[in-house]
Amino acid sequence: DNVFVPKEDSNDEGNASGRSRVIGEKWRKLDIPVSAGEDAYGWTNRLKRYFRLKEVNEEERMRVVMVALEGKALNWFQWWDTCYPNPT
């Protein structure tokens, strides 16, 4: 990922406001932390950090979690979602 930063306005001829320049990679690629059910505490902390860095809002967080589960954790979630389709 490249980060584009707007150029500062200056008196130099040829500089147009709104133009951007590439300054290189600021963040490494951030993937959703996946869990198969092991190390729930560590996974939860990584997930919270992901939410904060990616600025995931409250409404989207459950959808992100559904994508981040696999194996036994996904099986459990599918069972839970069937039993409690509209949790409050």
Secondary structure, 3 states (H helix, E strand, C coil): CCCEEECCCCCCCCCCCCCEEECCCCCCCCCCCCECCCCHHHHHHHHHHHHHHHCCCHHHHHHHHHHCECHHHHHHHHHHHHHCCCCC
